[in-house]
Amino acid sequence: DAFTKYKAGLQSKDLPDLVQMEETTVQQMIDSRSTVPVQACIDAERYDLSTVVPRGLEYYASGGVQRAMPWAISNPILLYDKSKLAAAGLDPERPPRTLAEVRSMSQAIVDAGVAEHGISLKIAPYIYEVLLAKSGGEYVNHGNGRDARADEANLDSDTSLAVFSWWKGMVDDGLALNTGSDPNNIDHLLAIATGGAAMTIEASSAIGPIEAVLSSGDIGDLELVAAPLPSLTGEGGVTVGDGALWLPEASSPAERAAAWRYAQFLLSPEQQAGLAVAGGYVPVRTDATEVPELIAHWKAHPAYRVGYDRLLDGPVNRATVG
């Protein structure tokens, strides 16, 4: 809705001074030629980027220019009920690292009658995209559109077909529960509570709301924990999801300067730590992890840290910068 309103504002000139857009809009925001690249602010003020997570920066950069600043970001993680894995004779401290292990563990869960399916899978484009990226695949040609303008999708690449084949095989064999593609559907999460599945995949930013529901006691006694997203090989890095801050150029110079100042406040270690504690968002800077509030929160709730560690793991390459 924000992006739709922003595009309408390109005609009416009714644009905000600072706007958050999700990761799927990067190329369109660049094509709109309606923003001041934050690189101009970074250069003018010699703003220090040394503590900003490299993959977060690269995702919102193009042509060597920082177009926007990562702010409220996340990435998909694996969520599973430890008790269900233990009941199936699996080691609950050793979650699956590869898609093949997801399949074998799902088979053990189903065979043991612990859950109807091993894993519940929601059909969401970002889940496929990150499974592909972490397995080393690129979504589109020309280096994911970063070496030259993308003009062909890589949906039939060997890596992509392997991800699709794993997904289809899991569903066809009854090892995975297909919960559909409704973006507002949370059946993949509810399946863990109802016995429909023992594992699922969800964005790390959902951890806060999930823990709030679990703490209410309405769902029952679940020991839900977070683990890294599996891949074909068990290696690789995840991409960046969710929001970045853009500076529309329609604002006056004074308003642009104020918007950049506000962006710096939002990007400060204290605010990044506070955002991470409040939900499941990933701090975009390493020095935010030194804030006592976040240190204590991660110690008490390890699941909140999984998404952050994943953005530091694996390579920063054409597959992982989207």
ZASESE-810421 format. One line per 8 residues: number of its first residue (from 1); for each residue x, y, z of N, C-alpha, C, O. Coordinates in steps of 0.02 Angstrom, whole numbers. Atoms other than C-alpha are relative to their C-alpha. Layout:
// ZASESE-810421
NUM	X,Y,Z,X,Y,Z,X,Y,Z,X,Y,Z  ...
END
This chain:
// ZASESE-810421
1	41,-60,0,0,0,0,43,63,0,27,113,-33  -45,-58,-3,143,119,40,30,13,-69,35,71,-91  -31,-9,65,223,87,-129,-51,25,-51,-35,67,-94  53,-24,45,58,111,-221,-13,74,11,-20,112,-37  10,-71,-15,32,277,-133,60,42,-22,52,99,-45  -61,-36,20,212,327,-168,-2,12,-76,14,67,-99  2,-7,73,190,294,-355,-52,52,-21,-41,90,-68  51,-51,15,31,399,-355,28,70,15,13,118,-19
9	-30,-64,-19,130,537,-269,50,26,-49,66,86,-49  -46,-24,52,252,543,-413,-34,47,-48,-3,92,-77  39,-44,43,114,625,-513,-26,61,38,-24,117,13  30,-55,-38,34,729,-376,52,42,37,36,96,63  -55,-33,-38,203,779,-299,-13,-1,75,19,36,113  13,8,-71,131,727,-131,41,-59,26,17,-116,29  -46,53,-21,280,630,-66,27,14,70,31,72,91  -27,-10,-67,351,602,108,72,24,-3,104,23,-56
17	-70,-21,-3,519,669,165,46,-60,11,105,-58,-7  -37,62,-12,575,495,218,-49,-57,-7,-105,-53,19  47,55,11,499,329,166,36,-67,7,92,-75,-16  -25,68,-4,525,147,208,-33,-41,-55,-94,-41,-62  25,46,52,508,24,63,31,-68,11,87,-74,34  -26,68,-9,527,-164,64,49,-18,-56,57,19,-104  -56,19,43,664,-258,-27,-21,-13,-72,21,-11,-117  22,16,68,557,-301,-180,-5,61,-44,-15,54,-105
25	12,-61,39,546,-119,-235,64,35,-23,60,88,-53  -63,-36,11,731,-78,-255,7,24,-72,19,84,-84  -9,-20,69,739,-78,-445,-52,52,-22,-36,98,-58  52,-48,19,574,13,-462,13,69,31,0,120,0  -17,-64,-32,628,147,-338,56,35,-38,55,96,-48  -54,-29,40,788,172,-437,-27,26,-66,-10,82,-87  27,-20,65,691,178,-601,-44,62,5,-52,99,-44  44,-58,-8,573,310,-530,39,66,-3,10,119,-15
33	-44,-59,0,721,432,-521,-30,55,44,-27,115,28  35,-48,-43,628,514,-378,34,9,68,9,45,111  -32,-3,-65,752,494,-236,71,28,-5,103,26,-58  -70,-19,-6,917,567,-180,37,-61,27,22,-82,83  -37,56,-28,1039,423,-161,32,19,66,63,72,71  -28,-18,-65,1092,418,21,76,4,-4,109,29,42  -72,-6,9,1269,403,-47,22,73,2,76,89,26  -16,-72,-1,1263,592,-69,7,25,72,52,65,87
41	-3,-20,-71,1229,613,117,60,-31,34,94,1,74  -57,35,-29,1358,484,164,65,35,-17,108,45,26  -62,-34,22,1492,572,61,6,69,30,60,89,52  -2,-69,-24,1445,747,116,18,3,75,53,49,97  -10,-1,-72,1448,703,300,56,-48,24,73,-50,83  -49,52,-17,1580,566,292,-28,-47,53,5,-64,102  35,44,-46,1455,454,379,35,-67,2,49,-97,-50  -37,62,-10,1540,300,450,-43,-61,-12,-93,-72,23
49	37,61,16,1479,138,373,35,-63,25,13,-118,10  -43,57,-18,1611,26,453,-36,-51,43,-18,-110,44  35,47,-43,1488,-51,576,-66,-24,-29,-102,-62,3  62,21,31,1343,-75,454,11,-68,-34,61,-77,-68  -6,67,28,1314,-257,402,8,4,-76,-36,31,-109  -15,-7,72,1392,-272,227,-56,-22,-46,-70,11,-96  52,25,45,1252,-376,151,-60,46,-1,-95,52,-51  55,-49,-2,1124,-249,210,14,59,-45,-31,83,-80
57	-19,-55,44,1218,-111,122,-4,-20,-73,-32,16,-114  -4,21,70,1247,-210,-38,-69,-11,-30,-79,2,-89  67,13,27,1064,-257,-55,-32,64,-25,-67,63,-76  31,-64,18,1013,-74,-63,48,47,-36,40,107,-33  -46,-38,40,1158,-18,-172,-6,-23,-73,-30,-78,-87  1,16,71,1172,-15,-361,52,43,-36,56,103,-25  -50,-38,38,1314,33,-477,50,34,44,76,87,26  -49,-31,-45,1428,69,-330,-28,59,39,10,94,72
65	32,-56,-34,1303,195,-260,-49,-26,51,-90,-69,36  48,20,-52,1211,174,-96,-65,38,-12,-69,99,-3  64,-31,18,1030,206,-145,-44,14,61,-78,65,65  41,-6,-60,947,179,24,39,-32,58,88,-67,47  -33,29,-59,996,131,201,-43,-55,30,-102,-44,44  38,54,-33,944,-37,273,-21,23,70,16,58,104  23,-22,-66,840,-12,429,-34,-57,38,-4,-84,84  35,54,-33,710,-141,482,3,-62,-45,-40,-70,-88
73	-10,56,46,774,-301,400,-7,-67,36,-3,-71,98  7,67,-27,750,-487,424,19,-50,-54,39,-31,-109  -10,53,49,774,-655,337,-35,-63,24,-46,-70,84  36,60,-20,686,-823,336,43,-46,44,103,-53,34  -33,48,-44,730,-948,472,-44,-62,6,-103,-62,-13  38,61,-13,677,-1125,517,-25,3,72,14,16,118  29,5,-67,560,-1141,666,-23,-72,11,-53,-102,-34  21,69,-12,531,-1310,748,-15,-11,74,11,24,118
81	19,19,-68,455,-1389,903,49,-55,23,48,-110,-3  -51,47,-24,596,-1475,999,-31,-65,25,-3,-119,15  30,60,-28,478,-1595,1085,-22,-49,-54,-18,-109,-44  22,44,55,412,-1663,920,60,-36,-30,56,-95,-46  -60,33,26,588,-1696,856,24,-54,47,42,-109,26  -22,49,-49,634,-1784,1017,-46,-61,1,-22,-118,7  48,55,0,475,-1889,1011,9,-46,-60,-9,-105,-58  -12,40,60,525,-1947,837,68,-33,1,89,-63,-49
89	-66,31,-5,694,-2005,900,56,40,-31,110,14,-42  -51,-43,30,787,-1858,824,32,43,54,4,53,108  -36,-43,-46,914,-1747,909,-29,70,-5,-19,103,-56  31,-67,4,818,-1586,951,50,57,0,33,114,-15  -52,-51,1,983,-1493,966,35,3,-67,79,44,-78  -32,2,66,1029,-1536,787,-54,8,-55,-76,-42,-83  50,-11,53,905,-1456,665,30,-15,-68,91,-17,-75  -26,16,67,919,-1497,480,37,58,-31,16,116,-25
97	-39,-51,34,1051,-1402,381,-12,-1,-75,-4,50,-108  12,6,71,1009,-1467,208,-74,-17,-12,-109,-39,33  69,17,17,844,-1490,116,-9,-76,2,-64,-100,17  4,73,-5,884,-1676,107,-11,-22,72,-49,-69,85  10,15,-71,895,-1679,297,-70,18,23,-99,-16,65  69,-18,-15,728,-1589,308,-46,-57,-21,-92,-75,15  41,55,24,655,-1730,205,7,-62,44,-43,-92,64  -10,61,-40,733,-1872,305,-28,8,71,-56,-39,98
105	27,-11,-67,685,-1792,472,-76,3,-3,-110,-20,44  73,0,8,508,-1761,408,-26,-71,-5,-79,-86,23  21,70,6,497,-1945,360,-1,-33,69,-47,-71,85  -2,29,-67,550,-1993,537,-58,24,43,-86,-14,82  55,-29,-40,420,-1876,613,-66,-31,-20,-107,-48,24  63,30,24,280,-1945,504,-3,-74,19,-55,-97,43  -1,72,-16,333,-2127,530,-13,-12,74,-44,-62,93  10,8,-73,334,-2101,719,-69,22,22,-87,13,81
113	67,-23,-18,159,-2027,714,0,61,45,-50,75,79  -6,-59,-43,220,-1870,802,-41,58,-28,-72,95,10  38,-52,34,141,-1753,675,-23,-27,-68,7,-75,-94  26,24,64,40,-1775,516,50,11,-56,55,-28,-103  -51,-17,50,179,-1692,415,63,22,37,61,41,96  -61,-22,-31,360,-1652,449,6,75,4,28,103,54  -8,-73,6,353,-1471,393,-60,30,-35,-89,-2,-79  53,-36,35,221,-1345,343,33,54,-42,77,90,-19
121	-31,-47,48,263,-1239,190,-52,48,-28,-100,27,-60  42,-53,29,180,-1076,145,30,20,-66,91,31,-71  -26,-19,66,195,-1030,-39,9,76,0,-38,114,-15  -18,-71,-2,282,-861,-22,60,11,-45,110,-25,-37  -56,-11,45,396,-791,-158,67,9,36,118,-15,12  -63,-14,-33,526,-734,-32,32,-64,28,94,-68,33  -28,62,-25,546,-910,39,37,-36,-56,93,-60,-47  -35,30,58,586,-980,-133,64,39,-16,117,10,-28
129	-57,-42,18,701,-833,-167,60,-13,45,117,-17,22  -56,9,-47,804,-860,-10,25,-72,0,85,-82,7  -23,69,9,809,-1050,-27,46,-4,-61,97,-38,-59  -41,-1,61,877,-1018,-202,66,34,12,119,8,-6  -61,-39,-12,1002,-886,-147,48,-37,46,108,-39,33  -44,35,-47,1068,-987,0,30,-63,-32,82,-87,-10  -26,57,37,1091,-1133,-120,47,21,-56,71,-21,-94  -47,-26,50,1197,-1021,-231,-31,20,-66,5,38,-113
137	33,-17,63,1067,-985,-365,-18,73,-5,-31,106,46  20,-69,13,1026,-818,-444,-69,0,-32,-84,-40,-76  70,-2,21,845,-770,-474,-7,19,-74,-47,-10,-110  2,-24,69,875,-678,-638,71,2,-28,120,-6,8  -65,1,32,1016,-666,-763,40,64,12,19,108,48  -46,-57,-7,1161,-542,-775,16,15,73,12,72,96  -20,-10,-70,1215,-571,-596,-56,28,42,-47,75,81  60,-23,-36,1040,-551,-524,-17,73,-19,-44,110,23
145	17,-67,23,1021,-392,-628,48,53,24,33,113,18  -47,-49,-28,1173,-310,-549,59,14,-46,91,66,-41  -53,-12,49,1300,-330,-689,-28,35,-62,7,73,-95  37,-32,55,1174,-277,-821,-74,-9,15,-93,-49,58  71,3,-14,986,-253,-828,-26,-71,-13,-14,-100,-66  27,68,7,898,-420,-799,-53,-1,-54,-96,43,-58  52,8,51,795,-480,-947,-22,-72,-6,-58,-90,-54  21,70,2,772,-665,-908,3,-29,70,51,-18,107
153	1,33,-65,722,-765,-755,37,-66,-4,39,-98,-57  -37,63,-4,826,-914,-700,-41,-55,33,-13,-97,68  43,48,-34,677,-1017,-644,14,-72,-22,-3,-119,14  -14,68,23,737,-1166,-748,74,-18,7,98,-65,-24  -70,19,-12,917,-1166,-687,2,-64,41,-48,-84,71  -6,63,-37,982,-1326,-608,-16,10,74,-49,-31,105  11,-13,-71,980,-1247,-435,-74,13,14,-102,-13,62  71,-16,-9,804,-1178,-455,-43,-63,-6,-88,-74,34
161	39,61,9,736,-1342,-521,9,-48,59,-38,-84,77  -11,43,-58,816,-1434,-375,-42,22,59,-69,-19,96  41,-26,-55,728,-1319,-251,-74,-16,-12,-109,-39,32  70,14,16,561,-1336,-341,-15,-75,7,-67,-94,33  11,72,-2,581,-1526,-355,-3,-24,73,-44,-67,90  3,19,-71,619,-1541,-169,-67,19,29,-99,-21,64  63,-25,-28,466,-1436,-125,-58,-44,-24,-98,-67,17  56,40,27,348,-1532,-241,2,-71,27,-50,-100,43
169	-6,68,-25,416,-1700,-185,-22,-5,72,-54,-54,92  21,0,-70,390,-1655,-3,-76,0,7,-105,-37,47  73,-5,-3,208,-1608,-34,-32,-63,-28,-79,-91,2  29,59,32,171,-1754,-152,4,-61,45,-41,-103,45  -10,59,-42,240,-1879,-26,-30,7,70,-21,-36,112  33,-11,-64,142,-1806,119,46,19,56,26,18,115  -48,-20,-52,298,-1750,211,-5,74,16,18,96,69  9,-72,-11,254,-1566,193,-73,18,-9,-108,-10,-52
177	68,-26,4,89,-1477,222,1,64,-40,33,113,-20  5,-60,41,49,-1351,85,-56,44,28,-114,24,26  51,-43,-30,-40,-1205,170,-20,57,-46,-53,104,-24  24,-48,48,-66,-1103,12,41,64,-5,94,70,26  -38,-60,15,-12,-932,-47,-32,65,23,-9,119,6  30,-61,-27,-127,-810,43,50,35,45,72,6,95  -52,-33,-40,-6,-680,112,-20,12,73,23,22,115  23,-11,-68,-115,-658,267,-12,-66,39,-33,-66,96
185	12,66,-28,-124,-845,301,57,-18,50,116,-13,32  -50,22,-49,-35,-906,460,-9,-74,17,13,-97,70  13,70,-13,-89,-1088,445,65,-40,7,66,-91,42  -64,36,-6,93,-1142,425,26,3,71,59,-44,94  -20,-6,-70,124,-1078,602,-48,-39,46,-27,-73,92  50,34,-41,-38,-1144,675,7,-76,-4,-11,-112,43  -7,72,9,2,-1317,605,46,-31,53,36,-89,72  -45,27,-51,141,-1337,733,-38,-9,65,-26,-57,102
193	38,4,-62,19,-1305,874,-53,-55,-3,-70,-85,48  56,48,7,-117,-1421,804,24,-71,-14,-17,-117,-18  -25,66,15,-2,-1567,766,4,-14,-74,17,-70,-95  -4,9,72,-6,-1538,580,71,-6,-26,83,-35,-79  -70,1,21,182,-1516,570,45,13,60,22,36,113  -48,-12,-54,339,-1505,675,47,58,-16,79,85,29  -46,-53,22,435,-1375,574,-36,46,-49,-87,28,-79  24,-46,52,402,-1223,465,54,51,-15,106,53,19
201	-46,-54,19,490,-1076,382,-37,66,5,-93,72,-19  32,-65,-8,452,-896,428,54,53,6,112,37,21  -48,-55,-6,536,-725,428,18,10,73,-23,2,117  -22,-11,-68,640,-686,581,-37,57,34,-42,59,95  38,-56,-29,538,-527,605,-65,-21,32,-97,18,67  62,25,-30,391,-636,657,11,-30,69,-37,-48,103  -14,33,-64,479,-703,811,-35,36,58,-64,4,102  32,-38,-53,414,-563,923,-74,-15,7,-96,-34,61
209	71,16,-5,230,-588,881,-12,-74,18,-59,-89,55  9,71,-16,251,-778,889,10,-12,75,-29,-48,106  -13,10,-71,327,-771,1063,-55,31,43,-72,6,96  55,-31,-37,189,-653,1119,-60,-46,4,-93,-51,55  57,47,2,58,-780,1065,15,-60,45,-29,-82,83  -17,59,-40,151,-925,1146,-2,16,74,-24,-25,114  -1,-18,-71,172,-831,1310,-70,10,29,-79,10,89  68,-9,-24,-16,-803,1318,-29,-65,29,-76,-63,68
217	24,65,-24,-39,-989,1351,-59,-28,-38,-84,-82,-21  59,22,38,-180,-1003,1224,16,-56,-49,-29,-93,-71  -20,49,52,-81,-1115,1105,17,-68,30,14,-118,-5  -22,63,-30,-24,-1247,1227,74,1,15,106,54,9  -69,4,-21,146,-1306,1282,44,-19,-59,52,-78,-74  -46,11,56,264,-1285,1134,69,25,18,76,78,49  -68,-24,-8,452,-1273,1141,26,17,-69,65,-20,-99  -17,-21,68,473,-1177,979,67,35,1,78,83,38
225	-66,-30,4,652,-1136,934,16,17,-73,-16,-9,-119  -20,-24,67,737,-1052,786,67,-30,-20,110,-42,22  -62,27,27,874,-1119,675,12,31,-69,-34,59,-99  -14,-27,67,962,-1066,514,-42,-33,-54,-60,-92,-48  36,27,57,868,-1088,351,43,-53,-35,101,-39,-50  -38,51,36,922,-1251,267,10,21,-73,-22,68,-98  -11,-11,72,988,-1254,88,16,-67,-32,18,-118,2  -16,62,35,1030,-1383,-44,64,-31,27,69,-92,34
233	-66,25,-21,1209,-1396,18,13,7,74,61,-22,100  -13,-13,-70,1193,-1337,197,44,60,11,56,81,67  -43,-59,-4,1305,-1190,157,-36,60,-29,-97,59,-36  29,-59,33,1278,-1017,80,-22,53,49,-20,44,110  24,-56,-39,1209,-853,140,-70,20,-20,-92,7,-76  68,-22,13,1036,-778,153,0,71,-28,50,107,-22  8,-68,24,972,-620,70,-32,43,55,-50,18,109  30,-48,-46,904,-465,157,-74,8,-16,-93,13,-74
241	71,-12,10,718,-445,182,-23,63,36,11,88,81  33,-57,-33,603,-301,230,30,67,-17,51,78,-73  -1,-70,17,635,-117,244,66,37,-2,113,21,34  -55,-47,4,757,18,194,-29,71,-3,-87,80,-20  21,-70,-3,749,207,211,24,37,-63,84,35,-79  -14,-37,61,740,314,52,-15,74,11,-57,92,52  9,-73,-5,752,503,32,-29,28,-65,8,37,-113  29,-30,60,629,575,-96,30,69,-13,39,108,33
249	-32,-64,18,705,722,-190,-50,57,-6,-30,115,-14  50,-53,7,540,817,-201,0,48,60,-25,104,55  -2,-42,-60,569,884,-25,49,58,-10,94,54,-52  -46,-56,3,656,1050,1,68,-21,27,72,-71,63  -66,18,-27,843,1046,40,0,-4,77,32,-49,105  2,1,-73,806,1086,223,-36,-63,25,-15,-94,74  37,60,-20,678,945,234,40,-63,-13,37,-111,26  -43,58,14,798,824,151,53,-8,54,67,-63,76
257	-52,2,-53,932,870,277,-30,-26,65,2,-65,101  33,23,-61,809,843,419,-17,-74,-4,-11,-111,45  17,71,9,754,676,347,62,-44,8,59,-97,38  -62,37,-8,935,618,337,21,-2,73,45,-53,97  -16,-1,-71,961,673,517,-44,-50,38,-21,-85,83  46,47,-32,808,574,568,20,-72,-16,18,-116,27  -23,66,20,872,423,470,60,-21,42,65,-79,63  -58,17,-42,1035,432,567,-22,-19,71,7,-65,101
265	26,18,-66,936,429,729,-28,-71,-1,-14,-111,44  29,66,4,840,275,672,53,-54,-8,43,-112,11  -54,48,12,1005,192,623,50,-3,57,98,-41,54  -47,-1,-56,1091,230,788,1,-68,35,-49,-104,33  -3,65,-34,1150,79,890,-57,-10,50,-85,-65,54  52,7,-51,1024,114,1028,-68,-13,-31,-106,-55,-6  65,10,32,875,126,910,-3,-68,-36,-55,-101,-35  -2,65,32,930,-28,812,-8,-57,51,-41,-107,38
273	7,50,-53,947,-126,974,-72,-2,25,-100,-56,36  68,-3,-24,776,-66,1031,-49,-33,-49,-95,-67,-28  42,30,52,696,-119,866,7,-76,1,-42,-113,-7  -12,72,-2,777,-291,879,-33,-32,61,-59,-88,57  31,26,-61,713,-314,1057,-76,0,-6,-109,-47,16  72,-7,4,537,-255,1016,-32,-52,-45,-89,-72,-34  29,49,46,513,-378,873,50,-55,-12,79,-83,35  -51,49,16,625,-498,781,45,27,-54,82,-11,-86
281	-41,-29,53,709,-376,664,74,-5,16,94,-10,74  -72,9,-6,895,-390,633,34,68,6,21,111,-36  -38,-63,-2,1010,-249,690,42,7,-64,74,-41,-85  -38,-10,62,1090,-174,534,71,21,13,110,32,-33  -68,-19,-16,1248,-127,627,26,-41,58,-10,-59,104  -30,46,-49,1368,-230,730,4,31,69,-1,-5,119  -7,-31,-66,1389,-102,870,-67,2,38,-67,15,98  63,6,-36,1203,-119,910,0,-61,45,-36,-63,95
289	-2,61,-40,1245,-291,978,39,11,65,41,-34,107  -36,-16,-62,1349,-205,1114,-45,38,49,-23,52,105  46,-35,-45,1197,-116,1188,-25,-49,53,-51,-102,35  17,47,-53,1161,-197,1358,-70,-30,-6,-81,-89,7  69,24,5,974,-210,1327,-5,-58,-49,-39,-107,-36  3,53,50,1001,-315,1171,41,-61,22,20,-118,10  -40,56,-26,1138,-421,1251,-42,-42,46,-43,-103,41  42,36,-49,1019,-467,1392,-58,-35,-35,-76,-91,-17
297	58,29,34,873,-498,1274,21,-62,-40,-14,-113,-37  -22,58,39,971,-614,1159,19,-58,46,9,-116,27  -18,53,-47,1036,-710,1310,-63,-36,25,-63,-97,32  62,29,-25,859,-737,1373,-42,-31,-55,-80,-78,-43  41,24,56,783,-765,1200,46,-12,-61,49,31,-105  -49,13,53,914,-845,1084,-29,2,-71,7,16,-119  31,2,67,790,-859,940,5,67,-35,10,70,-97  -3,-66,30,798,-671,913,67,13,-35,71,57,-78
305	-66,-13,28,983,-682,868,13,-38,-65,59,-20,-102  -14,43,57,971,-814,732,4,38,-65,49,27,-105  1,-38,62,925,-693,592,62,44,-8,88,51,-63  -59,-42,3,1069,-577,636,62,-40,-18,100,-20,-62  -59,42,14,1200,-715,636,-1,-24,-72,52,-32,-103  4,25,69,1136,-776,468,24,53,-50,53,36,-102  -22,-52,46,1171,-607,387,76,10,2,104,42,-42  -73,-4,-4,1352,-620,444,32,-64,-28,92,-64,-42
313	-25,64,26,1370,-801,383,-1,0,-76,-42,34,-107  3,12,71,1410,-852,207,26,59,-41,42,111,-13  -30,-51,44,1471,-752,57,-47,59,-14,-108,52,-12  36,-56,28,1419,-580,-1,13,-2,-75,66,20,-98  -10,8,72,1395,-616,-186,-65,17,-37,-113,40,-7  57,-18,41,1273,-593,-329,-63,-38,21,-118,-13,13  58,38,-23,1160,-730,-259,-30,29,64,-91,32,71  24,-19,-66,1149,-660,-83,-17,74,7,-45,94,58
321	19,-71,-5,1128,-474,-121,-62,16,-40,-81,74,-48  66,-10,29,967,-501,-215,-1,25,-71,-55,35,-100
END
